[in-house]
Amino acid sequence: MVLDLIRLPATGAALSLAMFAGAAQASDLPSKKGPPPAPVPPSITWIDAAVSIKGVTDYVFRGISQTDRKPGAQGSVELQFYDNLFYLGVFGANVDLATSPPAEIDFYGGIRPKFGPVTFDLGVIQYYYPNEKRFIDGLGVIWTPRNTDFTELAGKVSYNWEDKATLGANVFYAWDWLGTGATGTYASLTAKYNLPFLEGLSVSGEFGRYWLGTTSTNIAFPTPIRLPDYNYWNAGLSYTYKNLTADLRYHDTNLSKANCFLLTSDPRGITRGNAGGGYSSNWCNPTVVGTLSFDITASSVGIFAPK
């Protein structure tokens, strides 16, 4: 009995040592899981194309109707390179202006560097109005330049707050606004908020100011004219479902009807003025515009998509 009592602890110790040794040997065995996988670098979309088609009840550009308060159709195609860092595009829209071009065609390009939630957009826009002609009234008075094409430099910055809201600031500069020889600088602040109770529903708005210079002396402006500066604002509600967006928006300016005519040479205003009713235009009045747009990218349907 004495011997058994003495041996039991020794046996237990030996068993513990054997178990410990077994555990140590098991830990030395190679793992069946293998090494952790190497991180996959993010894929880059080297080239993409964004297509947009719109129908509008009125084409309003910075507060001024470009379609004589009538509906219009618009479309654009934009090529985007290296995850949309660089871009080139063309935009087209029907218009009804004093110089009677059949359309407005804009060519644009630039760069969009992104730093976290902040995106910059630096570019240039060429506004082209084909087949224009001077507007000459029944009295032989010339009211417009022969050509209103112009070039504009654009600078934008936006901040995206957790995909809930976006704030933006924009500046555009033209050294020959609508072929008048006057400079044109437009600056605005924008805001958009995604409403939390319905995905795709958002409210947005813009407030801007246009600073315009003095026209150069030419056949349409024999005496230089200081063009009026003005404020412009809009606010609206948008709903996006997949590729479709419906937008209802209020537009307004602080331009008087007389100053609106000075900027547009609205043919109806010329008729009213020649009849003694005063030269004026309704193209800058407050209005509500409805827009239905379809937007898609080539990568979303598998074209140019990274593999």
SULBELBEL-V938050 format. One record per backbone hydrogen bond with DSSP energy under -1.0 kcal/mol. CO is the residue of the C=O (numbers start at 1). NH is the residue of the N-H. E is the energy in kcal/mol with one decimal. If there is no record, write none. Layout:
BEGIN
co: (CO & CO)
nh: (NH & NH)
e: (E & E)
END
This chain:
BEGIN
co: (1 & 2 & 3 & 4 & 7 & 8 & 9 & 10 & 11 & 12 & 13 & 14 & 15 & 16 & 17 & 18 & 19 & 20 & 21 & 22 & 23 & 26 & 44 & 45 & 46 & 48 & 49 & 50 & 51 & 52 & 53 & 54 & 55 & 56 & 58 & 59 & 61 & 64 & 66 & 67 & 72 & 73 & 74 & 75 & 76 & 77 & 78 & 79 & 80 & 81 & 81 & 85 & 86 & 87 & 88 & 89 & 90 & 91 & 92 & 93 & 97 & 99 & 104 & 105 & 106 & 107 & 108 & 109 & 110 & 111 & 113 & 115 & 117 & 118 & 119 & 121 & 122 & 123 & 124 & 125 & 126 & 127 & 128 & 135 & 137 & 141 & 150 & 152 & 153 & 154 & 155 & 156 & 157 & 158 & 159 & 161 & 161 & 164 & 165 & 166 & 167 & 168 & 169 & 170 & 171 & 172 & 173 & 174 & 176 & 177 & 180 & 182 & 183 & 184 & 185 & 186 & 187 & 188 & 189 & 190 & 191 & 192 & 193 & 198 & 200 & 201 & 202 & 203 & 204 & 205 & 206 & 207 & 208 & 209 & 210 & 211 & 213 & 221 & 225 & 230 & 231 & 232 & 233 & 234 & 235 & 236 & 237 & 238 & 239 & 241 & 243 & 244 & 245 & 246 & 247 & 248 & 249 & 250 & 251 & 252 & 256 & 257 & 257 & 258 & 259 & 260 & 261 & 266 & 267 & 268 & 269 & 270 & 271 & 272 & 273 & 282 & 283 & 287 & 289 & 290 & 291 & 292 & 293 & 294 & 296 & 298 & 298 & 299)
nh: (5 & 6 & 7 & 8 & 11 & 12 & 13 & 14 & 15 & 16 & 17 & 18 & 19 & 20 & 21 & 22 & 23 & 24 & 25 & 26 & 27 & 29 & 46 & 83 & 82 & 80 & 298 & 78 & 296 & 76 & 294 & 74 & 292 & 72 & 60 & 66 & 64 & 61 & 96 & 70 & 56 & 94 & 54 & 92 & 52 & 90 & 50 & 88 & 48 & 85 & 86 & 112 & 81 & 110 & 79 & 108 & 77 & 106 & 75 & 104 & 100 & 133 & 93 & 128 & 91 & 126 & 89 & 124 & 87 & 122 & 120 & 118 & 160 & 115 & 158 & 156 & 111 & 154 & 109 & 152 & 107 & 150 & 105 & 143 & 140 & 137 & 127 & 125 & 173 & 123 & 171 & 121 & 169 & 119 & 167 & 164 & 165 & 194 & 161 & 192 & 159 & 190 & 157 & 188 & 155 & 186 & 153 & 184 & 179 & 180 & 216 & 177 & 213 & 174 & 211 & 172 & 209 & 170 & 207 & 168 & 205 & 166 & 203 & 201 & 240 & 195 & 238 & 193 & 236 & 191 & 234 & 189 & 232 & 187 & 230 & 185 & 227 & 218 & 215 & 210 & 254 & 208 & 252 & 206 & 250 & 204 & 248 & 202 & 246 & 244 & 295 & 241 & 293 & 239 & 291 & 237 & 289 & 235 & 287 & 233 & 260 & 261 & 281 & 262 & 263 & 264 & 265 & 270 & 271 & 272 & 273 & 274 & 275 & 277 & 276 & 285 & 65 & 251 & 249 & 57 & 247 & 55 & 245 & 53 & 51 & 301 & 303 & 302)
e: (-2.6 & -2.0 & -2.2 & -2.2 & -3.1 & -2.8 & -2.7 & -2.6 & -2.5 & -2.4 & -2.7 & -2.4 & -2.5 & -2.6 & -2.5 & -2.3 & -2.5 & -2.5 & -2.3 & -2.3 & -2.1 & -1.3 & -1.1 & -3.2 & -2.4 & -3.2 & -2.7 & -2.5 & -2.3 & -2.3 & -2.7 & -2.6 & -2.2 & -2.6 & -1.0 & -3.5 & -1.5 & -2.6 & -3.1 & -1.1 & -2.7 & -1.4 & -2.8 & -2.8 & -2.3 & -2.0 & -2.9 & -2.2 & -2.6 & -1.7 & -1.9 & -3.5 & -3.0 & -2.1 & -3.4 & -2.4 & -2.0 & -3.0 & -2.2 & -3.0 & -1.6 & -1.7 & -1.9 & -2.2 & -2.6 & -3.1 & -3.0 & -2.2 & -2.0 & -2.5 & -2.8 & -2.0 & -2.5 & -3.3 & -2.3 & -2.4 & -2.4 & -2.8 & -1.7 & -2.9 & -2.1 & -1.3 & -3.0 & -2.9 & -2.1 & -2.0 & -2.8 & -2.9 & -2.4 & -2.4 & -2.6 & -2.4 & -2.4 & -2.4 & -2.2 & -2.7 & -1.2 & -3.2 & -3.3 & -2.1 & -3.0 & -2.4 & -2.1 & -2.0 & -2.6 & -2.3 & -2.9 & -2.8 & -1.5 & -2.1 & -2.5 & -3.4 & -2.5 & -2.7 & -3.3 & -2.7 & -2.5 & -2.5 & -2.3 & -2.4 & -2.2 & -2.6 & -2.2 & -1.8 & -2.2 & -2.0 & -2.8 & -2.9 & -2.6 & -2.0 & -2.2 & -2.5 & -2.7 & -2.1 & -1.9 & -2.7 & -2.3 & -1.5 & -2.6 & -3.1 & -1.3 & -3.4 & -1.9 & -2.3 & -3.0 & -2.1 & -2.3 & -2.7 & -2.5 & -2.3 & -2.4 & -2.8 & -2.6 & -2.5 & -2.7 & -2.2 & -3.1 & -1.6 & -2.2 & -2.2 & -2.4 & -1.8 & -1.2 & -1.8 & -1.5 & -1.4 & -3.1 & -1.7 & -2.1 & -2.3 & -2.5 & -2.8 & -1.3 & -3.1 & -1.6 & -1.4 & -2.3 & -3.1 & -2.5 & -1.9 & -2.7 & -2.2 & -2.3 & -2.3 & -3.2 & -1.2 & -2.4 & -1.4)
END
